Amino acid sequence: MENLQDKVAVITGAGSGIGEGIARAVAAAGMRVVVADIDEGKAQAVAADIGSAAIAARVDVSDLASVEALRDAALDAFGAVHLVCNNAGVWIGAMMAEADIKDWRYLIDVNLYGVVHGVKTFLPLLIEQGEGHIVNTASMGGLISGPPEGLYTTTKFAVVGLSEALLMEVADKGVGVSVLCPGLVDTNLISQSFAVRADEYDPGINHEQPAPDTASGIAPLAVGERVVDAVRENGFYIITHDDYRDIIAMRHDSILSALDEHTARYGSTSGREVS
């Protein structure tokens, strides 16, 4: 979707952090913007600062009906939607042996179902108009994993898998797909994750695990600008940091090595020879 002028973007989790960075970047590219967040006050502040090209809306991405209401609000305000950024997300650091099921549900309902609800709600609209782009925010934690982020990375690996399948599903329908896999970004992800956590998701446990040093990360606007580039160029993986290249390579090499070892031991299902 090369021409973004006067097109409409809907961005969840846009009251701060990466979502705010995306909102400001797409507005600078000429788009009209729906700044959506569970914290309506923060969404309103960002929209007001962007100006007349933006409106604010409250959304709870864990609730399908709330996301459907967001779609309706965008259509009422601007008459169309072209770019959907399923960006809202939360973080918990916990060892799996100690995590409460409420910890799991919080992350799954926001990080995974938030994307599922966005895709289910907006994809038919984009397909019908034969134009559009979906950006799903995963994480570098959707490509590599380790404690104490096992719960978090479970949801982010799922977002990557969903996005890869969606890319192939809509390849001939005029809809582009990207998956955003950032490393450390200077956001309030950690504090905001606890601030907006509903009682139903709070087990009252302090897991006392170290949190990512987000303050040392890159600026959210820089991430937003990369998102704009990916939408214009129809790029799929949006990677912000090369720090993790060797770790990603090691993971993929270990998978390929296991494949070859098992083929050598048990035989090939494809007829290929492995020395």
C-alpha positions, 0 to 999 in steps of 0.5 A, spaced: 500 500 500 504 505 497 500 511 497 498 512 504 495 519 503 488 520 507 488 513 508 485 510 515 489 507 520 486 503 526 492 502 532 490 499 538 495 500 544 496 507 541 495 511 548 503 510 549 509 506 547 510 503 540 502 504 538 503 511 540 510 511 535 506 508 530 500 513 530 505 519 530 508 516 524 502 514 520 499 521 521 506 524 519 505 520 512 498 523 511 494 518 514 488 519 518 488 515 525 484 512 530 488 512 536 485 506 540 487 504 547 484 501 554 486 507 557 482 512 554 485 518 557 492 517 554 488 515 547 485 522 547 492 526 549 495 522 543 490 524 538 489 531 541 497 532 539 496 529 533 491 534 531 484 534 526 487 527 523 486 523 529 480 521 533 481 517 540 477 511 542 477 506 548 478 499 546 479 492 550 482 488 545 481 482 550 473 483 548 471 481 541 465 486 542 469 492 544 474 491 538 467 490 533 465 497 536 472 500 535 471 498 527 464 501 527 467 508 530 472 508 525 467 507 520 463 512 523 468 517 523 472 516 517 468 511 512 473 506 511 479 503 514 485 501 510 491 499 516 490 495 522 495 495 527 493 490 532 499 492 537 496 492 544 500 488 549 502 486 556 508 483 559 509 479 565 515 475 568 514 469 571 517 462 571 512 457 569 512 453 575 510 458 579 505 462 574 498 462 576 493 461 571 490 468 571 497 470 569 497 465 563 490 468 561 492 475 562 497 474 557 493 470 552 487 474 552 490 481 551 497 479 547 494 473 542 486 474 543 487 481 542 490 480 535 485 474 533 479 479 535 483 484 530 483 480 525 476 477 525 473 484 526 477 487 520 480 482 515 473 481 512 472 489 511 479 489 508 478 483 503 471 486 501 474 493 499 480 489 496 485 493 499 489 494 506 494 492 510 494 488 517 500 489 522 501 484 528 505 486 533 509 480 536 516 481 539 523 479 538 520 474 543 516 471 538 522 468 535 527 466 541 525 464 548 527 464 555 525 464 562 522 468 565 519 470 559 516 463 557 508 466 558 510 472 554 513 468 549 508 463 548 503 468 546 508 472 541 510 465 538 503 464 536 502 471 533 508 470 529 505 463 526 498 467 526 501 472 521 505 467 517 499 463 515 495 470 514 500 472 509 499 466 505 491 466 506 490 473 503 496 473 498 491 474 492 486 478 496 490 485 495 491 485 503 498 485 506 500 483 512 506 484 517 509 482 523 513 487 528 518 483 532 521 489 536 527 488 541 528 493 547 523 499 545 523 505 550 516 504 553 512 504 559 510 496 557 512 494 564 508 499 569 502 499 564 501 492 564 500 492 571 496 499 571 491 496 566 490 489 569 483 487 571 482 484 578 480 478 574 487 477 571 490 478 578 492 472 582 496 477 587 502 474 586 509 478 586 513 473 582 519 478 583 523 476 576 527 481 572 524 486 567 526 488 561 530 494 561 526 498 556 529 505 558 535 503 554 531 501 548 530 505 541 525 510 541 517 508 539 517 513 533 523 510 530 519 503 530 513 507 527 517 509 522 519 502 520 512 500 520 510 505 515 516 503 511 514 496 511 506 497 509 509 501 503 513 496 501 509 490 503 514 487 507 513 482 512 518 481 518 519 488 521 525 487 525 528 493 529 534 490 532 540 486 529 543 484 536 539 478 536 541 475 530 546 470 532 541 467 537 536 466 532 541 463 527 543 458 533 535 456 534 534 455 526 541 451 526 539 447 531 532 445 528 535 444 521 541 439 525 535 435 529 532 434 522 538 432 519 540 427 525 533 424 525 533 423 517 540 420 518 537 415 523 530 414 521 530 415 514 528 420 509 520 421 508 522 425 502 527 421 499 533 426 500 540 423 502 543 426 508 550 424 510 
